């Protein structure tokens, strides 16, 4: 599939798997040109190849501002300014709050919250130029905290508060949308370091999770709405998920 040279441009962080990959496919189907950002170059290069000439793969780490600045330059030169930024890169390192998990907390803050803030700062002028869309991937954990997700919930509550402030600050030039998924079948559970929490979470997700494609369809719907309206906050749970 090849988008035209005048098609809108979407930048997706964490595009190598899960919601990021699914969103790339959904936006390609909606005739967007795509900049696929992730640390795993092999994955995004393969995906870009599948999506056609309108997609480029850019190895970038949201915790490394220099790599994001370089990515933004490539997007500007090769595709033109970004019309959509999807801040999808994230990690979910659940576990009891303790000193043993301190590296996990720091990683979640740096990737989930500071990474989204840095990517937005770097691409902000591009989004402004075209009257763009900023889509931040939060979580149901940004609304409902529970034992074992203290660090993760902190980052997602942070995303929600930051996004609401940006919504008021950037309107009407940039639309801000927050997506809050419940349980989704992705690789997020693979990286949980606390063994008991990992098993419990994998069991929970396996029993009721929705697909990454379900969230991608919601994102594609949101960014293709008429400019007169914005879907500011979208909570998407599996039908069987209670909390």
N, C-alpha and C positions, 0 to 999 in steps of 0.2 A: 504494500500500500504506500503510495507516494502522495504527500500533500503538496498543494501548489505553493509557489514562492510567496504568495500573498496570504496564505493561511496563518492564523494566529499561532504564537509560539508558547509552549508550556515547558517550564523547567520543573523537574521532579527530583527531589533528593531521596536517597534510599530506594533507588529505582531498580535495584538488582533482584528483588524478590517481593513476595507478599503484596501488600496494598500498593506499593510503589510500582511494581511491575504490572499489576492489573490495571492501575490507573493509566499507565503508559499505553496499554492496549486499548482501553476505552477511549482515551482522547485521540489516539491515532484513528480509531474508527469514526470519530467526530471531525476528522480532517484537521487536526492540529499537527503542527511540526513540533518535534520534541527534543529537548536536551535532557538526557538521562544521566543523572549524577549518582555516583556511589563509589565506595572504596574498591569493590570487586570488579576490576576492569573487564575480566573475561565474561562475566555475566551480562554486563550492560552492552558490551560489544556484540555479543550474540543476539541480545534483544533488539538492538539498533538494526542489525542485519535483517532480522525478521520483519521489522516494521518498515523498512525501505529507506529511500533517499531523504525523506523528511525527518529522520531521526539521527542524532549524533550521540555518541557515548563519551562522557567526560569523567575521568577518574578524579574524585574529589572527596575530601573528608570534611564534614561540617564543623569539626572541632579545629580545623586548620584554616584560618581566615585567608591566608595567602592562596591556598588551593581554590577557595571559592571566588576570590578576585580573578584568578586566572580563568576559572570556568566562566565567569560573567563576561570576560573579554571575548572568549571563544563564542559564546552565545551571540553576543552583539555582532561579531564579524561574520559568523557562518550562517546565522539564522535571522538576525535582527533582534530588536529589543524584546524581552520577555513580556508576554501578555498575562501569563498565569505563572505563579510560583506555588508549588505544592510542597510544603514542609512536612515530609513524611518520614525522614530518617529518625530512627528511635530504637531504644533498647528497653526491655522490661525485665529487670533483674530483681525479682521478688524475693522476699525472705524476711525473717524476724529482724527487727532493728537491733543491731549489736555492732561492736567494734569489728567483728569478723567480716561484716558486709560493707565496711567503709569505702573500699575501692569501688564497689557497685554503685553506691550513692553518688560518688563523685562522677563516675562515668555517665550515669543517667542525667545528672544536671548538665554536664558538658554537652552531651549529645541531644537529649530531648528538648531542653530549654535554651541553653546558650547557643546550640547549633542552629536552632530555628531562628533565634534572634539575629545571629550573625548572617545567615543566608538572606534573611529579609533585608537587613541593612545593606548588604552588598548589591542586591538586585532592586532596591527600592526605586532608584531613579529610572530604571528601565520600566518598571511597572507604572510609574507615574506618567511616563511619556505616552503610553498607549491607553491609559485608563484601564488598569489591569485588575486582576483578581489575586488575592492572597488567600490560600487555603492552608490552614494549620490542622494537622492531625493530632487531636487530643485523645481522650478516652473516657469511657464511663467512669474511670478512676479519677477523672477531673471533677466529678460530681459526688462520688460516693467512695469514701475511704474505708478501708477495712484492715484488720490485723494482717501483717505480712506485706502490705503494699505501701508503707509509709513513704519511702523515698520516691517510688514511682508516682504515687498520688501527688506528692509535692510538686513534681515536675509538670504534671498534667493540670493541676490547679493553677500552677504558674502560667502555663500556656493559655488557659482560659481567661485569666485576668489580664494578661498582656494583650491578648487578641481583642478583648472588649475595649481596652484603652485605645489600641490602634484603630479599631473600627470608628470610634468617634473622632480620632485625630486625622485619619486619612480620607474619610468620606468627603465629597462624593467621588474623588478621583480614583480611589482604589477600594474595591469591595473586599471585605474581610469575612471569611467563612470559617467556622470551627466545626470539624467533624469529630464526633465522640463515639467511636465504635465500642460495642461490648465485646464478647468473645468472638474472635476471628481466627480461622485456621491459617496461621502463618508460621514463620520460623522463630517468632519472638520467644516461645517457650524453650527453644533449644539452648539458649544462652544463660538460663537461670542457674546460678552457681550453688544454691542451697538445695541439697538433694531432696529432702522431704517436700519442700515447697514446689520443686520442679515436678515431682510425680503427681502431687495433688492438682497442680495447674494443668498439666497435660491431660489428666483424667477429666477435669472439668471442661476443658476446651474440646476434647474428643467427643464428649457426649452431646454438646449442643451448639458448637460454633457455626457461624455463618461463613461464607466464602469471601476471600479478598475481592473477588469480582463484584460482590454485592455492594461493598463500600465504594469501589471504583465507579460503579454506575451512578451512585449518589453524587460523587464528586463531579462527574461529567455533566450530570443534570444541573447541578448548582452553577457551574461556570458558564453554562450555555443559556441561562435565563436572560431575559431582556435587561438592559442596563438600568432600567427604572426600578428594579427590585433586587434585593439581596437576601439569600438564605443565610442568615448570620450564624445560626447554631443548629446543628443537626445531630441528634442522639439516635444511634442505630443499634438496637440490641437484637440478639436472637429472640425469636418469639417466646422461647421457653426459659429465657434467662430472667431470674427474679430481681437481682440487684445489680 
